[in-house]
Amino acid sequence: MRNKVVTLDEAVNIVHDGDTLCFSGFGTNGVPEALAGALLARFQRTGSPRGLTLLFGGGPGDGGARGMNLLAEEGLVKRAIGGHWGLVPRMGKLALENKIEAYNLPLGVISHIYRDTAQRLPGTVTRVGLGTFADPRLEGGKINARTTEDLVEVVTLGGEELLFYKARPISVAFLRGTTADPEGNVLMERETLTQDVLAIAMAAKNSGGFVVVQVERIADRGSLNPRCVKVPGILVDCIVVAKPELHMQTFGTQYNAAYSSEIRVPLDGLDPMPLDERKVIARRAALELLPNAVINLGIGMPEGVASIANEEKILKYITLTAEPGVIGGVPQSGLDFGAVVNADAIIDMNQQFDFYDGGGLDLAVLGLAECDRSGNINVSRFGPKLAGAGGFINITQNSRKIVFVGTFTAGGLELAVEGGELRIMKEGRARKFVERVQQVTFSGPRAAQCGREVYYVTERCVFQLTPQGIELMEIAPGINVENDILAHMDFKPVMRAPVPMNPSLFQPEPLGLKDTLLSIALVDRVTYDAKKETLFLNFQGLRLRTRRDVEAVRQAVESRCKAIGKKVAVVVNYDSFEIDENVIDDYTSLVKFLSEQYYTRVSRYTTSAFLRMKLGEALASRGLGPHIFETQREALMSSRPWSAGAAS
């Protein structure tokens, strides 16, 4: 019978001089602060351990003195390798003052390095970082002159240019969970995120290192549900119990049951954003939303898009995500960034980056801090300030569409939205559109070469990336191009035929985004996959009010079927489909006609139980197969000729 519960002092005595210490925590979420404080106290008391290498991903701190900031002591740390530095400014200060060796690598790369270290691979190979400051042909992720070892190199595999990031064995891992038993099995039921604790624990154990987990309570041996165990006891060496003040859910919240998905909260009571430049920018970014889109929102101004989506009642038509593993729900902001309410799922961060790096994102909305004529963006380093890239590089290199958002200038900017126009009361002191960015966090030329769709949205104008550089596309009402835009840029953008920004952005009334989002032209709702010989009818959000609407559906579908020239299998998406009672008979008659004339098989799906019942009865009354599936996969399986029930 093993008892792995030890005191804080006993736990931190595991750390030796020269060790590589991996520290979990995503920003303010799930930081093992009690362990950090105990290690600092030991160093201050004994002068040991010394010369540590710190390995971290999401900058586990509060932007002040908490979390990993506690370890920012000369002598204690020799080297730091991190993904996001903005919330660990004390460690960043040591790096910028050349007092430690320091690297900034993409957050997703570090997340994958943990997993590859667990496999005892030499490192991680990826496209992520090409053309950015992580590329060794630029900076190789090195932060200062003291940092000389190359951790990144260019390699060619299968004829493709890639980057290789070196891994390093982990001596000690400081992790966090909620509940543990004496044998070291760990649950994370009250944590906001699962982060990469499992991958880090495996990496440390397979490196011959030690795993220490900070929890808030101990359960009896054998009482934990094995399906809920996040880190099994075979990977854990020590368990420590922290005081509540050193085990906050986030550095902004001691505990919120909604953050740990124990409850869902109503969103109707959230106040809309005031009509100011932030709302104008968020609204313009929201115009790029598409139904069923999977979206990543960055911290700061991009968070406003979630507020707009909630205000416009379109959250259910899109899926918001965040890089630490959040899927669905509403991401939180400020010192709670990383947490989410009403999530659909929380997965490990390395798996989220698998999805991101493989092109899973339809849209990313991220901050615009500094931009040059080629469309390069810098959000990671500004003179004496080290923010770090975080997941920015992974996200922007792989999202199908990217929208950078921010005010046109910074530092004292004062604006007013009045009478449907934008007025500049006081111009900002700092220019954001510069001749050359201080650091390349996003490569405009590489994105243009790849044909990526990229927008730069400010309160007074919108630019788009082109092969020739950024082009001025839209201008806000009340703004003079020469005086308010070009006069405050270090370069002249491409200018062909800019148009006015949507005037509704500057009005107090809601935009009516739901109607816009779902107003897909009927011809675009009817698509044919020749390989699968399947016609797809996307009727999500479609509303049929009159016989004219029904006739429009007939024309769109029949036109495509005639062009195909043979009968085909059909899959229909009825999610959020609405039909008025007075046209149900007309519509079901149309369905019967189309089925007999053009379809070999038809499968329908919707997540609405009410609509399944309503349409099912109407279809059955016309002698048609009434079954309507709940998911697209079920419908696709049903549409195959060998599937049971294919005739439905």
C-alpha positions as CSV (number, residue, x, y, z in Angstrom):
1,M,0.0,0.0,0.0
2,R,1.6,3.3,-1.1
3,N,1.0,6.7,0.3
4,K,2.4,9.4,-2.0
5,V,1.0,12.3,-0.1
6,V,3.9,14.5,1.1
7,T,4.5,18.0,2.5
8,L,5.4,20.9,0.2
9,D,9.0,21.0,1.5
10,E,9.4,17.2,0.9
11,A,8.1,17.7,-2.6
12,V,10.4,20.6,-3.7
13,N,13.4,18.8,-2.2
14,I,13.2,16.6,-5.3
15,V,14.5,19.4,-7.5
16,H,18.3,19.4,-7.9
17,D,20.7,21.9,-9.3
18,G,20.7,22.0,-13.1
19,D,17.3,20.2,-13.4
20,T,14.8,20.9,-16.2
21,L,11.6,21.8,-14.4
22,C,8.4,21.7,-16.4
23,F,5.6,23.9,-15.0
24,S,2.0,23.4,-16.0
25,G,-0.7,26.1,-16.1
26,F,-2.3,28.0,-19.0
27,G,-2.1,31.7,-18.2
28,T,-4.1,32.2,-15.0
29,N,-5.7,28.7,-15.1
30,G,-4.6,25.7,-13.1
31,V,-1.3,27.1,-11.9
32,P,0.5,24.9,-9.2
33,E,1.3,28.0,-7.2
34,A,1.9,26.3,-3.8
35,L,4.8,24.3,-5.3
36,A,6.3,27.5,-6.9
37,G,6.1,29.3,-3.6
38,A,7.7,26.4,-1.7
39,L,10.5,26.1,-4.2
40,L,11.2,29.9,-4.0
41,A,11.3,29.6,-0.1
42,R,13.8,26.8,-0.3
43,F,16.0,28.8,-2.7
44,Q,15.9,31.9,-0.5
45,R,16.6,29.8,2.6
46,T,19.4,27.6,1.2
47,G,20.5,29.0,-2.1
48,S,19.5,25.8,-3.8
49,P,18.5,24.6,-6.3
50,R,20.5,26.6,-8.8
51,G,20.8,26.8,-12.6
52,L,17.3,25.4,-13.4
53,T,15.9,25.2,-16.9
54,L,12.2,26.1,-16.9
55,L,10.0,24.7,-19.6
56,F,6.4,26.0,-19.8
57,G,3.7,26.6,-22.4
58,G,0.9,29.0,-21.6
59,G,2.8,31.5,-19.4
60,P,1.5,30.3,-16.0
61,G,1.1,33.6,-14.1
62,D,-1.1,36.6,-13.4
63,G,0.8,39.4,-15.2
64,G,2.2,40.4,-11.8
65,A,3.9,38.5,-9.1
66,R,2.0,35.2,-8.9
67,G,2.5,31.8,-10.4
68,M,5.8,31.2,-12.2
69,N,6.7,34.8,-11.6
70,L,7.7,33.6,-8.1
71,L,10.6,31.7,-9.7
72,A,12.1,34.7,-11.5
73,E,15.2,34.8,-9.3
74,E,18.8,35.2,-10.6
75,G,20.7,32.1,-9.8
76,L,17.6,29.9,-9.4
77,V,17.0,30.0,-13.2
78,K,19.6,29.6,-15.9
79,R,17.3,29.1,-18.9
80,A,13.6,29.5,-19.7
81,I,11.8,28.0,-22.7
82,G,8.3,29.2,-23.0
83,G,5.3,29.7,-25.3
84,H,3.6,32.7,-23.9
85,W,5.5,35.2,-21.7
86,G,2.9,38.0,-21.3
87,L,1.7,36.8,-17.9
88,V,5.1,36.1,-16.5
89,P,6.7,39.6,-16.8
90,R,9.2,39.0,-14.0
91,M,10.7,36.1,-15.9
92,G,10.5,38.2,-19.1
93,K,12.4,40.9,-17.4
94,L,15.3,38.5,-16.6
95,A,15.3,37.5,-20.3
96,L,15.2,41.0,-21.7
97,E,18.0,42.1,-19.3
98,N,20.1,39.2,-20.6
99,K,20.3,37.6,-17.2
100,I,19.1,34.2,-18.4
101,E,19.1,32.2,-21.6
102,A,15.6,32.5,-23.0
103,Y,13.5,31.1,-25.9
104,N,10.0,31.8,-27.2
105,L,8.6,28.9,-29.2
106,P,5.1,28.5,-30.5
107,L,2.7,27.2,-27.8
108,G,1.4,24.4,-29.9
109,V,5.0,23.3,-30.7
110,I,5.8,23.1,-26.9
111,S,2.6,21.2,-26.4
112,H,3.6,18.7,-29.0
113,I,7.2,18.5,-27.6
114,Y,5.7,17.2,-24.4
115,R,4.1,14.4,-26.3
116,D,7.2,13.6,-28.4
117,T,9.4,13.7,-25.3
118,A,7.1,11.0,-23.8
119,Q,8.0,8.9,-26.9
120,R,11.7,9.7,-26.4
121,L,11.8,11.2,-29.8
122,P,14.6,13.8,-30.5
123,G,12.1,16.5,-31.1
124,T,9.1,17.8,-33.0
125,V,8.8,18.3,-36.8
126,T,6.2,20.7,-38.1
127,R,5.4,23.5,-40.5
128,V,4.6,25.8,-37.7
129,G,6.9,28.7,-37.4
130,L,8.2,28.9,-41.0
131,G,8.7,32.5,-41.9
132,T,8.3,33.8,-38.4
133,F,10.8,34.7,-35.6
134,A,10.8,31.0,-34.7
135,D,12.5,30.2,-38.0
136,P,16.3,29.9,-37.5
137,R,16.8,32.0,-40.6
138,L,15.3,34.9,-38.6
139,E,15.7,34.5,-34.9
140,G,15.3,30.8,-34.1
141,G,13.1,31.7,-31.1
142,K,16.0,33.2,-29.3
143,I,15.1,36.2,-27.0
144,N,18.5,37.7,-26.2
145,A,22.2,37.7,-27.0
146,R,23.0,35.4,-24.2
147,T,21.0,32.6,-25.8
148,T,23.3,30.8,-28.3
149,E,22.2,27.2,-28.6
150,D,20.1,26.4,-31.6
151,L,16.9,24.7,-30.7
152,V,15.3,25.0,-34.1
153,E,16.6,23.9,-37.5
154,V,15.3,23.7,-41.0
155,V,14.8,20.2,-42.4
156,T,13.4,18.7,-45.6
157,L,11.2,15.6,-45.5
158,G,9.3,14.2,-48.4
159,G,10.4,17.2,-50.4
160,E,8.7,19.7,-48.0
161,E,10.5,22.3,-46.0
162,L,9.8,21.9,-42.2
163,L,11.1,23.0,-38.9
164,F,12.6,20.6,-36.3
165,Y,12.4,21.7,-32.7
166,K,14.7,19.9,-30.3
167,A,13.2,18.2,-27.2
168,R,14.9,17.9,-23.9
169,P,14.4,15.4,-21.0
170,I,12.2,16.7,-18.1
171,S,13.8,16.2,-14.7
172,V,10.8,17.3,-12.6
173,A,7.2,18.2,-13.5
174,F,5.0,20.5,-11.3
175,L,1.4,19.8,-12.2
176,R,-2.0,20.4,-10.8
177,G,-5.3,18.5,-10.3
178,T,-8.3,18.6,-8.0
179,T,-8.6,15.3,-6.2
180,A,-6.0,12.5,-5.7
181,D,-5.9,9.2,-3.8
182,P,-2.9,8.1,-1.7
183,E,-1.6,6.1,-4.7
184,G,-1.4,9.2,-6.9
185,N,-4.3,8.8,-9.2
186,V,-5.5,12.3,-10.0
187,L,-8.8,13.8,-11.0
188,M,-9.3,17.3,-12.5
189,E,-13.0,17.7,-11.9
190,R,-12.9,21.3,-10.6
191,E,-10.2,22.6,-12.9
192,T,-11.1,24.8,-15.8
193,L,-8.8,22.9,-18.3
194,T,-7.1,19.6,-18.5
195,Q,-4.1,21.3,-20.2
196,D,-1.2,18.9,-21.0
197,V,-0.9,17.4,-17.6
198,L,-1.0,13.8,-18.9
199,A,1.5,14.4,-21.7
200,I,3.9,16.2,-19.3
201,A,3.6,13.5,-16.7
202,M,4.4,10.8,-19.3
203,A,7.3,12.9,-20.7
204,A,8.8,13.4,-17.2
205,K,8.4,9.7,-16.2
206,N,9.9,8.4,-19.5
207,S,12.7,10.9,-19.1
208,G,13.6,9.2,-15.8
209,G,12.2,12.3,-13.9
210,F,9.8,13.0,-11.1
211,V,6.1,14.1,-11.2
212,V,4.7,16.2,-8.4
213,V,1.0,17.1,-8.5
214,Q,-0.7,19.8,-6.4
215,V,-4.3,19.1,-5.5
216,E,-6.9,20.5,-3.2
217,R,-8.1,17.3,-1.5
218,I,-7.4,13.6,-0.9
219,A,-9.9,10.8,-1.5
220,D,-9.8,7.3,0.0
221,R,-7.8,4.6,-1.8
222,G,-9.9,2.9,-4.4
223,S,-12.8,5.4,-4.3
224,L,-12.0,7.2,-7.6
225,N,-13.9,6.4,-10.8
226,P,-11.2,5.1,-13.1
227,R,-12.8,6.7,-16.1
228,C,-12.4,10.1,-14.5
229,V,-8.7,9.7,-13.6
230,K,-6.7,12.1,-15.7
231,V,-3.3,11.2,-14.5
232,P,-2.8,7.6,-13.3
233,G,-0.8,6.9,-10.2
234,I,1.9,5.0,-12.1
235,L,3.0,8.4,-13.5
236,V,2.9,10.3,-10.2
237,D,5.7,10.3,-7.5
238,C,4.3,12.9,-5.0
239,I,1.0,14.5,-4.1
240,V,0.8,17.8,-2.1
241,V,-2.3,19.4,-0.8
242,A,-2.5,23.2,-1.2
243,K,-4.3,25.8,0.8
244,P,-7.3,27.2,-1.0
245,E,-5.7,30.6,-1.6
246,L,-2.9,28.9,-3.4
247,H,-5.2,26.7,-5.5
248,M,-7.5,29.2,-7.2
249,Q,-9.4,28.0,-10.2
250,T,-8.0,31.1,-12.1
251,F,-6.1,34.1,-10.7
252,G,-9.4,36.0,-11.3
253,T,-11.8,33.5,-9.6
254,Q,-11.4,31.3,-6.5
255,Y,-14.1,28.9,-7.8
256,N,-16.9,29.0,-10.3
257,A,-18.9,25.8,-11.0
258,A,-19.7,27.0,-14.5
259,Y,-15.9,27.1,-15.3
260,S,-15.6,23.4,-14.4
261,S,-18.7,22.5,-16.4
262,E,-20.7,21.5,-13.3
263,I,-23.5,23.8,-14.3
264,R,-24.6,25.7,-17.3
265,V,-25.4,29.4,-17.0
266,P,-28.1,31.5,-18.8
267,L,-26.5,33.9,-21.3
268,D,-29.6,36.1,-22.0
269,G,-28.8,38.4,-19.1
270,L,-25.4,39.4,-20.4
271,D,-25.2,43.2,-21.1
272,P,-24.4,44.2,-24.7
273,M,-21.2,46.1,-25.4
274,P,-21.5,49.9,-25.5
275,L,-21.3,51.4,-28.9
276,D,-17.7,52.4,-29.1
277,E,-14.6,51.6,-31.3
278,R,-14.3,48.1,-29.7
279,K,-17.9,47.2,-30.6
280,V,-17.4,48.6,-34.2
281,I,-14.3,46.4,-34.6
282,A,-15.9,43.3,-33.1
283,R,-19.0,43.8,-35.3
284,R,-17.0,44.1,-38.4
285,A,-15.1,41.0,-37.6
286,A,-18.4,39.2,-36.8
287,L,-19.5,39.9,-40.4
288,E,-16.9,37.2,-41.4
289,L,-18.7,34.5,-39.4
290,L,-20.2,31.6,-41.3
291,P,-22.8,29.1,-40.1
292,N,-21.2,25.9,-38.6
293,A,-17.8,27.7,-38.5
294,V,-15.2,26.5,-36.0
295,I,-13.6,29.7,-34.7
296,N,-10.7,30.7,-32.4
297,L,-10.8,34.0,-30.6
298,G,-7.7,35.6,-29.2
299,I,-7.4,37.4,-25.9
300,G,-8.3,41.1,-25.6
301,M,-10.2,42.8,-28.4
302,P,-11.1,39.6,-30.3
303,E,-13.1,38.6,-27.2
304,G,-15.7,41.1,-28.3
305,V,-16.8,38.9,-31.2
306,A,-18.2,36.4,-28.6
307,S,-20.2,39.3,-27.1
308,I,-21.5,40.3,-30.5
309,A,-22.4,36.7,-31.3
310,N,-24.3,36.5,-28.0
311,E,-26.1,39.8,-28.5
312,E,-27.1,38.8,-32.1
313,K,-28.3,35.4,-30.9
314,I,-26.1,33.4,-33.3
315,L,-23.9,31.5,-30.8
316,K,-25.7,28.3,-31.5
317,Y,-24.8,28.5,-35.2
318,I,-21.1,28.7,-34.6
319,T,-18.5,26.9,-32.4
320,L,-16.0,29.1,-30.5
321,T,-12.8,27.4,-29.4
322,A,-9.7,28.3,-27.5
323,E,-6.2,26.8,-27.8
324,P,-6.0,25.2,-24.3
325,G,-8.6,22.7,-25.4
326,V,-11.9,24.6,-25.2
327,I,-14.6,23.6,-27.7
328,G,-18.0,25.4,-27.7
329,G,-19.4,27.7,-25.1
330,V,-18.4,31.3,-24.4
331,P,-14.7,31.9,-23.6
332,Q,-14.0,34.2,-20.6
333,S,-11.8,37.3,-20.5
334,G,-9.2,39.1,-18.4
335,L,-7.8,37.1,-15.6
336,D,-10.3,34.3,-16.4
337,F,-9.1,33.9,-20.0
338,G,-8.8,30.2,-20.9
339,A,-11.9,29.4,-18.8
340,V,-15.2,28.9,-20.6
341,V,-18.9,28.6,-19.6
342,N,-21.3,26.2,-21.3
343,A,-18.6,24.3,-23.2
344,D,-19.4,21.4,-25.4
345,A,-16.1,19.7,-24.6
346,I,-12.7,20.2,-23.0
347,I,-9.9,18.3,-24.6
348,D,-6.1,18.2,-24.0
349,M,-4.2,21.1,-25.4
350,N,-1.9,19.0,-27.6
351,Q,-5.0,17.4,-29.2
352,Q,-6.5,20.9,-29.8
353,F,-3.3,21.9,-31.6
354,D,-3.4,18.7,-33.7
355,F,-6.8,19.9,-34.9
356,Y,-5.6,23.5,-35.4
357,D,-2.4,22.6,-37.2
358,G,-4.2,20.3,-39.5
359,G,-6.5,23.1,-40.7
360,G,-9.5,22.5,-38.5
361,L,-10.2,26.2,-38.0
362,D,-12.5,28.0,-40.4
363,L,-11.8,31.4,-38.9
364,A,-9.4,33.0,-36.4
365,V,-9.9,36.4,-34.9
366,L,-6.7,37.7,-33.3
367,G,-5.1,40.9,-32.1
368,L,-3.4,43.5,-34.3
369,A,-0.6,45.1,-32.5
370,E,1.8,46.0,-35.3
371,C,1.5,45.5,-39.1
372,D,3.8,46.4,-42.1
373,R,3.2,46.8,-45.8
374,S,3.7,43.1,-46.5
375,G,1.0,42.2,-44.0
376,N,3.4,40.9,-41.4
377,I,2.0,41.0,-37.9
378,N,3.9,41.5,-34.6
379,V,2.2,40.7,-31.3
380,S,5.1,39.1,-29.5
381,R,7.7,41.7,-28.8
382,F,7.8,45.5,-28.4
383,G,11.0,47.0,-27.2
384,P,11.2,46.3,-23.5
385,K,8.0,44.3,-23.5
386,L,8.0,40.6,-24.1
387,A,4.6,39.1,-24.8
388,G,5.5,35.9,-26.5
389,A,3.6,34.2,-29.3
390,G,1.5,31.8,-27.4
391,G,-0.7,29.9,-29.8
392,F,-0.7,32.8,-32.3
393,I,1.7,31.2,-34.8
394,N,-0.1,27.8,-34.9
395,I,-3.5,29.5,-35.3
396,T,-2.6,32.0,-37.9
397,Q,-0.6,29.7,-40.1
398,N,-3.3,27.1,-40.3
399,S,-6.7,28.8,-40.1
400,R,-8.7,29.0,-43.4
401,K,-9.5,32.7,-42.8
402,I,-7.8,35.1,-40.4
403,V,-9.1,38.5,-39.1
404,F,-6.7,40.7,-37.2
405,V,-8.5,43.3,-35.1
406,G,-7.3,46.4,-33.3
407,T,-7.5,50.1,-33.2
408,F,-5.7,52.0,-36.0
409,T,-3.4,53.7,-33.6
410,A,-2.6,53.3,-29.8
411,G,-1.7,55.4,-26.8
412,G,-4.3,58.0,-25.9
413,L,-6.6,57.4,-28.8
414,E,-10.1,59.0,-28.2
415,L,-13.0,58.3,-30.5
416,A,-16.7,58.8,-30.6
417,V,-19.4,57.0,-32.6
418,E,-22.2,59.6,-33.2
419,G,-24.9,59.9,-35.8
420,G,-23.8,56.8,-37.6
421,E,-20.3,58.2,-38.1
422,L,-16.9,57.8,-36.5
423,R,-15.2,60.9,-35.1
424,I,-11.6,61.0,-34.0
425,M,-11.4,63.2,-30.9
426,K,-7.7,62.6,-30.2
427,E,-5.3,60.6,-32.3
428,G,-3.2,57.9,-30.7
429,R,0.5,58.5,-30.2
430,A,1.8,55.2,-31.5
431,R,1.4,54.0,-35.0
432,K,0.5,50.4,-35.7
433,F,1.0,50.4,-39.4
434,V,4.8,50.6,-39.7
435,E,7.4,50.2,-42.4
436,R,8.8,47.2,-40.6
437,V,7.5,45.2,-37.7
438,Q,9.9,44.6,-34.7
439,Q,9.3,40.9,-34.9
440,V,7.5,38.6,-37.3
441,T,4.8,36.6,-35.5
442,F,2.7,36.2,-38.6
443,S,4.3,36.1,-42.1
444,G,2.2,38.0,-44.6
445,P,4.2,37.0,-47.7
446,R,3.9,33.3,-46.7
447,A,0.2,33.6,-46.1
448,A,-0.3,35.3,-49.5
449,Q,1.8,32.6,-51.2
450,C,-0.5,30.0,-49.7
451,G,-3.6,31.9,-50.9
452,R,-4.9,32.4,-47.3
453,E,-7.8,34.9,-46.8
454,V,-6.6,37.6,-44.4
455,Y,-8.2,40.8,-43.2
456,Y,-7.0,43.6,-40.9
457,V,-9.9,45.3,-39.2
458,T,-9.7,48.6,-37.4
459,E,-12.4,51.1,-36.3
460,R,-11.8,53.4,-39.3
461,C,-10.8,51.1,-42.1
462,V,-10.4,47.5,-43.3
463,F,-7.4,46.1,-45.2
464,Q,-7.0,42.8,-47.0
465,L,-3.9,40.8,-47.8
466,T,-2.9,40.6,-51.4
467,P,0.2,39.3,-53.2
468,Q,1.2,43.0,-53.6
469,G,0.8,43.7,-49.9
470,I,-2.1,45.0,-47.8
471,E,-4.9,46.7,-49.7
472,L,-7.3,49.3,-48.3
473,M,-10.7,47.9,-48.9
474,E,-13.2,49.7,-46.6
475,I,-13.5,53.2,-45.0
476,A,-15.7,54.1,-42.1
477,P,-18.2,56.9,-42.5
478,G,-16.9,60.2,-41.3
479,I,-13.2,59.3,-42.0
480,N,-11.0,61.1,-44.5
481,V,-8.6,58.8,-46.3
482,E,-5.7,61.3,-46.5
483,N,-6.0,62.9,-43.1
484,D,-7.2,60.0,-40.9
485,I,-5.6,57.0,-42.5
486,L,-2.7,57.6,-44.8
487,A,-1.3,60.4,-42.6
488,H,-0.9,57.9,-39.8
489,M,0.8,55.1,-41.7
490,D,4.5,54.7,-42.4
491,F,3.7,53.4,-45.9
492,K,1.0,53.7,-48.5
493,P,-1.1,50.6,-48.9
494,V,-2.4,49.2,-52.2
495,M,-5.4,51.3,-53.2
496,R,-7.8,50.5,-56.0
497,A,-11.5,51.0,-55.2
498,P,-12.1,51.1,-51.4
499,V,-15.8,51.1,-50.4
500,P,-17.6,52.4,-47.3
501,M,-17.8,50.2,-44.3
502,N,-21.2,48.8,-43.5
503,P,-23.1,51.8,-42.0
504,S,-25.0,49.4,-39.6
505,L,-21.7,48.9,-37.7
506,F,-22.0,52.5,-36.4
507,Q,-25.7,52.4,-35.4
508,P,-27.0,51.4,-31.9
509,E,-29.4,48.8,-33.2
510,P,-28.4,45.1,-33.5
511,L,-27.0,44.2,-36.9
512,G,-29.5,41.3,-37.5
513,L,-26.6,39.0,-38.0
514,K,-28.8,35.9,-37.6
515,D,-30.6,36.7,-40.8
516,T,-27.3,37.6,-42.6
517,L,-25.6,34.5,-41.3
518,L,-28.3,32.1,-42.4
519,S,-29.2,33.9,-45.7
520,I,-27.3,31.5,-47.9
521,A,-28.5,31.7,-51.5
522,L,-30.5,28.6,-52.4
523,V,-28.2,27.8,-55.3
524,D,-25.3,27.7,-52.7
525,R,-27.3,25.3,-50.5
526,V,-27.4,22.7,-53.2
527,T,-24.1,20.9,-53.8
528,Y,-23.1,17.7,-55.6
529,D,-20.2,15.4,-54.7
530,A,-19.5,13.5,-57.9
531,K,-17.2,11.0,-56.2
532,K,-19.9,10.0,-53.7
533,E,-22.6,10.5,-56.2
534,T,-24.5,12.3,-53.5
535,L,-26.5,15.6,-53.6
536,F,-26.2,17.6,-50.4
537,L,-29.1,20.0,-49.5
538,N,-28.0,22.4,-46.7
539,F,-31.3,23.7,-45.4
540,Q,-29.9,24.7,-42.0
541,G,-31.5,27.9,-40.9
542,L,-33.8,28.1,-44.0
543,R,-37.3,29.3,-43.3
544,L,-40.2,28.6,-45.7
545,R,-43.0,31.1,-45.1
546,T,-44.9,31.1,-48.4
547,R,-45.5,29.0,-51.5
548,R,-43.1,31.3,-53.3
549,D,-40.4,30.1,-50.9
550,V,-41.3,26.4,-51.6
551,E,-41.2,27.1,-55.4
552,A,-37.7,28.6,-55.0
553,V,-36.5,25.4,-53.4
554,R,-38.0,23.4,-56.2
555,Q,-36.2,25.5,-58.9
556,A,-32.9,25.3,-57.1
557,V,-32.9,21.6,-56.5
558,E,-34.5,20.6,-59.9
559,S,-32.1,22.7,-61.8
560,R,-29.1,21.0,-60.2
561,C,-30.6,17.5,-60.6
562,K,-31.3,18.1,-64.3
563,A,-27.7,19.2,-64.7
564,I,-26.4,16.0,-63.1
565,G,-28.5,14.0,-65.6
566,K,-29.2,11.0,-63.4
567,K,-30.9,10.0,-60.2
568,V,-28.6,10.4,-57.1
569,A,-28.6,9.8,-53.4
570,V,-29.5,12.8,-51.3
571,V,-28.6,14.0,-47.8
572,V,-30.6,16.9,-46.3
573,N,-29.5,19.0,-43.3
574,Y,-32.6,20.3,-41.5
575,D,-30.9,21.8,-38.5
576,S,-32.7,25.0,-37.4
577,F,-35.0,24.7,-40.4
578,E,-38.3,26.5,-40.0
579,I,-41.6,25.9,-41.9
580,D,-44.9,27.7,-41.5
581,E,-47.9,25.5,-41.0
582,N,-49.7,26.9,-44.1
583,V,-47.0,25.6,-46.5
584,I,-46.2,22.1,-44.9
585,D,-48.5,20.4,-47.4
586,D,-46.9,22.2,-50.4
587,Y,-43.5,21.4,-49.1
588,T,-44.1,17.7,-48.5
589,S,-45.7,17.4,-52.0
590,L,-42.6,18.9,-53.4
591,V,-40.4,16.4,-51.5
592,K,-42.5,13.5,-52.9
593,F,-42.1,14.9,-56.5
594,L,-38.4,15.4,-56.2
595,S,-37.9,12.0,-54.5
596,E,-39.7,10.2,-57.3
597,Q,-38.1,12.1,-60.2
598,Y,-34.5,12.6,-59.1
599,Y,-33.5,10.7,-56.0
600,T,-32.4,7.1,-55.6
601,R,-32.3,7.4,-51.8
602,V,-32.8,10.3,-49.4
603,S,-31.6,10.7,-45.8
604,R,-32.5,13.6,-43.6
605,Y,-31.0,14.8,-40.3
606,T,-31.7,17.4,-37.6
607,T,-30.9,17.8,-34.0
608,S,-34.4,19.1,-33.2
609,A,-36.6,16.4,-31.8
610,F,-39.7,18.6,-32.5
611,L,-38.8,19.1,-36.1
612,R,-38.1,15.4,-36.6
613,M,-41.6,14.6,-35.3
614,K,-43.3,17.4,-37.3
615,L,-41.6,16.7,-40.6
616,G,-41.7,12.9,-40.0
617,E,-45.5,12.9,-39.7
618,A,-45.9,15.1,-42.8
619,L,-43.6,12.9,-44.9
620,A,-45.2,9.7,-43.7
621,S,-48.6,11.1,-44.7
622,R,-47.2,11.4,-48.3
623,G,-46.0,7.8,-48.3
624,L,-42.4,8.8,-47.8
625,G,-39.9,7.3,-45.4
626,P,-40.4,9.4,-42.3
627,H,-37.2,8.7,-40.4
628,I,-35.0,11.7,-39.8
629,F,-31.6,11.1,-38.3
630,E,-29.9,13.1,-35.5
631,T,-26.5,13.5,-37.1
632,Q,-25.0,14.0,-40.5
633,R,-22.9,10.8,-40.1
634,E,-26.1,8.7,-39.5
635,A,-27.7,10.3,-42.6
636,L,-24.6,9.6,-44.7
637,M,-24.4,6.0,-43.6
638,S,-28.1,5.6,-44.4
639,S,-27.5,7.1,-47.9
640,R,-25.1,4.2,-48.8
641,P,-26.8,1.5,-50.8
642,W,-25.6,-1.3,-48.4
643,S,-27.0,0.5,-45.3
644,A,-30.0,-0.8,-43.5
645,G,-33.0,1.5,-44.0
646,A,-31.5,3.1,-47.0
647,A,-34.9,3.8,-48.4
648,S,-35.7,6.3,-45.7
